[in-house]
Amino acid sequence: MNPAEDYIISKPEPWRSILMELQVIIKHTIPEVEEQFKWHLPFYSVHGKMCCFLNFRKTFVDLGITSGIHIDIHKEHLIAGEKRKTLRSLRYYSLEDIDVEVLQNVLKAAANLNKKS
């Protein structure tokens, strides 16, 4: 197992299941994605540039989009936070919170940002 998978497997339920589902959706939606482990978190890069990451935050799972400020779709789902300049995230409190269509659209938009720049 790689460190990113170790991170996911080490989390308690229901967070482990949410993280696993998100990992599968990321890899399925962006086939060229490269999974890495940076800053103690699973990171996903496209064309050598960081695209998104997974982070367990005690009461939810955060799927951070590194250039999320530039995504023009599903803005109502993207959370900015107080200290985030370009980062946006999708937050999940349960497996049922995962709207696969919204997630895939946001992931594709994030991956396309990396292709353009």
Secondary structure as GFF3:
##gff-version 3
##sequence-region A 1 117
A	DSSP	alpha_helix	3	9	.	.	.	ID=ss1
A	DSSP	alpha_helix	15	29	.	.	.	ID=ss2
A	DSSP	beta_strand	34	38	.	.	.	ID=ss3
A	DSSP	beta_strand	41	46	.	.	.	ID=ss4
A	DSSP	beta_strand	49	56	.	.	.	ID=ss5
A	DSSP	beta_strand	61	65	.	.	.	ID=ss6
A	DSSP	three_ten_helix	68	70	.	.	.	ID=ss7
A	DSSP	three_ten_helix	75	77	.	.	.	ID=ss8
A	DSSP	beta_strand	88	92	.	.	.	ID=ss9
A	DSSP	three_ten_helix	95	97	.	.	.	ID=ss10
A	DSSP	alpha_helix	100	116	.	.	.	ID=ss11
###
